[in-house]
Amino acid sequence: MRILPKVRRVDRAGYAAIAALLFSTTLVVAQEVSLDWQQQMRQQVRNQQLDAALVTIEQRLNSHPQDLEARTWHGRVLAWRGRWTEAETEYRRVLEQAPDDTETMGGLSDVLLWQGKPEEALPLLDRASSLAPHQSEILLRRARVLRELGRTADAKKQFRQVLAFEPANKEAERGLTGLAEQTHHELRLGIDLDTFNYADTAQAQALTVGSRWGRRWSTRLGTTFYQRFGANPGKFFASSGFRFSGKDWLNAGGALANQNDVIPTNEAFLEYGHGFKFDNPWVRGLEASYQQHWLWYRGAHVLTLSLNQIYYLPQDWTWTLTVTGARNGFAGTGIEWVPSGSSRLGFPLYRRLTGSFSFAVGSENFAQVDQIGRFSARTFGGGLGYRFNHRQDLSGYVAAQHRTQGRTQNSFGLSYGFRF
C-alpha cells in the first residue's frame, strides 16, 4: 500500500521532465529554423540576389505571418527592388504593431522620399529623432528630407548636429558643403557658327536665364539674335517647368520672332517626363520624356513629336537617345511626315573635364531655306565641358553634317554659364 503513492510521484516527475525536454527541444528547433531563414536571406542579399531573398522572406511569412522581423525585411527588400508602394504598405503594417521602431520609421521615410512625399516623411523622422536623439542615421535622413523641402537653414543645422556626434561623417560633410554651394539661378551666354559649302556663314548669339523657385517650379527666359542667309531676325523665348514629384515633370513654353524667312515666327512646346530608378549594375536610372513642338514659319508650318531617353550608366556615363517624327506643310506642297533620330554619349574625362560624342540621321533643320523633307543628312559631333567650380562652367561643341546633293554644313558652338 505504501509503494503506490511513491510510484505515482515518480511518474509525475518523469512526465514533467519529459515535457520540459520536449518543450526545450521544440524551442531549439524553432530557433534554428528562424536562424536558418535569416542566414539564407542575408546571404542572398549580400550576393545581390534580391528576388531570391524575397522568396525566402515570403516563405517565412506564409508560415509565420506575425513575424515582425520578417515583415521589416520584406519592406526593406521591396524598397531595394523599387517596389515602393508595396514597401510602404509593409512598413506601415509593422509600425501598427511596433509604433516605436525607429529603424522601420527610417525605412518608411526613405520610401516616402523616393516617391516624392517628403511632407509625409518629415513627421515620421521628427518622432524617430525624439526617440533616438543621438542616432546619426535618423538625423541624416531628416536632413535629407529638410533639404528636399527647401528648408535649407534647418537642413544645415541638422547636418551640423550629425557632425557634432560624428565629426568624420562624410555624408554630413558633403551635405553641408552642397547646401553652402546651392544656387537658384543660372545665366548662360552662347555663340554658334555654321559654315556651308553652298551659302554664306551663319551666326547666332544667345542669352538665357534659368531659375528654380523652390522644389517644384522653374522658369527659363532668353533671347537669340541670328545672322543667317542675309537676314537678321531676333527671337524671345520663355518656358516653365513643374515637378509633380521626384519622378514626374511637365514643361511648357513658346517663342516669338519678328517676320523673317529663316527661323520660326512663333513656337510652342509641351513636354512630359518620368524618371525610373533601377537595381541594375549596368543602368542605374532612366529619364524618359515625350514632347510636342509646333513651329510656324512665314509660308510653312511644322509639328514635331519626339521621344527622348537619358540612360544613367556606371561611372557617371550617360547615353541619350532621341527619335523624332516631323509633320511638314509648306506653301504649294502637301503634308508629309519625316523621321529623324540622334544619339549622344557623355562621359567624364579628368576631374572637372567631361566629353561627349553624338550622331544624328534624318533632317534636323526647320528653316525655310533648309526645308525639311527636301534632303537627308548624317551628322557627327563631339563636345567638351569644363567646370571651373560649382558656379562657373564652359562648354563647346563641333559637328559636321553631310547632306544629299553634295551639300555640307559644319557647326561650332561655345557657351559660358554662371550660377548665383
NORDA-V38203 format. One record per helix or strand of 2 or more residues. SS is the DSSP state (h for helix, s for strand). FROM is the first residue (numbers start at 1). TO is the last residue. If there is no record, write none. Layout:
BEGIN
ss | from | to
SS | FROM | TO
SS | FROM | TO
END
This chain:
BEGIN
ss | from | to
h | 2 | 46
h | 50 | 63
h | 68 | 80
h | 84 | 97
h | 102 | 114
h | 118 | 131
h | 136 | 148
h | 152 | 165
h | 170 | 180
s | 185 | 196
s | 202 | 212
s | 217 | 228
s | 234 | 243
s | 248 | 257
s | 266 | 277
s | 283 | 297
s | 300 | 313
h | 314 | 316
s | 318 | 330
s | 335 | 350
s | 353 | 362
s | 377 | 387
s | 392 | 403
h | 404 | 406
s | 408 | 419
END
